[in-house]
Structure formats: C-alpha cells, structure tokens
Amino acid sequence: MSNVSTPLLTLMELCKATQLSSETLIDFIEVGILEPSGNQPGNWRFSHRTVAIALKATRLHQDLDIDWPGIALAISLIEELEQLRLENAQLKKRLEPFT
C-alpha cells in the first residue's frame, strides 16, 4: 500500500486555480463552503477537491442567485446524496448473489 500524500494548495494557489479573489474564498470559509487545514490564513492548505467545490459554489451563486449560506447547505446536501448513492450501489452489488 502506497503512502503518497496529496499535495495541498495555499490560499494564493487556490485563488489562481479558481480565478476567485482571496476575499471570496475567505467568505466561503466563513460560511462553511470550504474547510482549510491549518489554523491561520497563512497556514491554510486546501485539497485539490476544494477547487471543484469553489467552482460549484460560484456557479450556484451565479446561476441560481443563492446566497453563500444557502450554497453551503446545498453543497453539503449534494455531497451527502452522492455518498448515499455510492453506498446504495455498493450494497446492491453485495446483494447480487442473492437475487
């Protein structure tokens, strides 16, 4: 089993990757859309998955005019739904021999 760590992005690298301002990304953090590791802005690190979440939040805001707290809730529910679908597919696969 490989123990390769995923490189993490700084706030500035996340800004470049998403083309969003640091102020917008800090707003995302404050309402719970993004969760950095590290306890201070200078130490914050973000996974590459964070890029997709930030872009999804931006699209929801632009396309549906949802406020940031609403987007945080929507993204949380979308992630939960995706997890439930994955678990459901795994359970169906385990039950195949019995059907």
C-alpha positions in Angstrom: 0.0 0.0 0.0 1.4 3.4 -1.0 1.6 6.2 1.4 1.7 9.0 -1.1 0.4 12.3 0.3 -1.8 14.6 -1.9 -0.2 18.0 -2.4 -2.1 20.8 -0.8 -2.8 24.2 -2.2 -2.1 27.5 -0.4 -4.8 30.2 -0.5 -3.0 32.0 -3.3 -2.7 28.8 -5.3 -6.4 28.2 -4.8 -7.1 31.8 -6.0 -5.2 31.1 -9.2 -6.8 27.7 -9.7 -10.3 29.1 -9.3 -9.8 32.6 -10.6 -11.6 33.9 -7.4 -10.3 36.6 -5.1 -9.0 35.7 -1.6 -11.9 37.7 -0.2 -14.4 35.5 -1.9 -12.6 32.3 -0.8 -12.5 33.6 2.8 -16.2 34.3 2.6 -16.6 30.6 1.5 -14.6 29.5 4.6 -16.6 31.7 6.9 -19.9 30.2 5.9 -18.6 26.6 5.7 -18.4 26.1 2.0 -14.7 25.4 2.2 -12.7 23.9 5.1 -9.0 24.5 5.1 -6.5 22.6 7.1 -4.4 24.9 9.3 -5.4 27.3 12.0 -4.4 30.7 10.5 -4.8 32.1 6.9 -1.0 32.0 6.4 -1.1 28.3 7.3 -4.2 27.3 5.4 -3.9 24.4 3.0 -6.6 23.1 0.6 -7.0 19.8 -1.2 -7.4 19.8 -4.9 -11.0 18.8 -4.4 -11.6 22.2 -3.0 -11.1 23.7 -6.4 -14.2 21.8 -7.7 -16.2 22.8 -4.6 -15.3 26.5 -5.0 -16.3 26.5 -8.7 -19.5 24.7 -8.0 -20.4 27.3 -5.3 -19.7 30.1 -7.7 -21.9 28.5 -10.4 -24.8 28.0 -7.9 -24.4 31.7 -6.9 -24.3 33.0 -10.4 -26.9 30.7 -12.0 -29.5 30.4 -9.2 -28.7 33.6 -7.2 -28.4 31.6 -4.0 -26.7 33.3 -1.0 -23.5 31.9 0.4 -25.1 30.2 3.5 -27.7 28.6 1.2 -24.9 27.4 -1.1 -23.1 25.8 1.9 -26.2 23.9 2.7 -26.8 22.9 -0.9 -23.2 21.6 -1.3 -23.5 19.7 2.0 -26.7 18.0 0.8 -25.3 17.3 -2.7 -22.2 15.6 -1.1 -24.5 13.6 1.3 -26.6 12.5 -1.7 -23.5 11.4 -3.6 -22.3 9.4 -0.6 -25.7 7.7 -0.2 -25.8 6.8 -3.9 -22.3 5.3 -3.6 -23.3 3.3 -0.5 -26.5 2.2 -2.2 -24.6 0.9 -5.3 -22.1 -1.0 -3.0 -25.0 -2.6 -1.1 -26.7 -3.6 -4.4 -23.5 -5.2 -5.6 -23.2 -7.2 -2.4 -26.8 -8.4 -2.8 -26.4 -9.5 -6.4 -25.6 -13.2 -5.4 -28.9 -13.4 -3.5 -31.1 -12.2 -6.3 
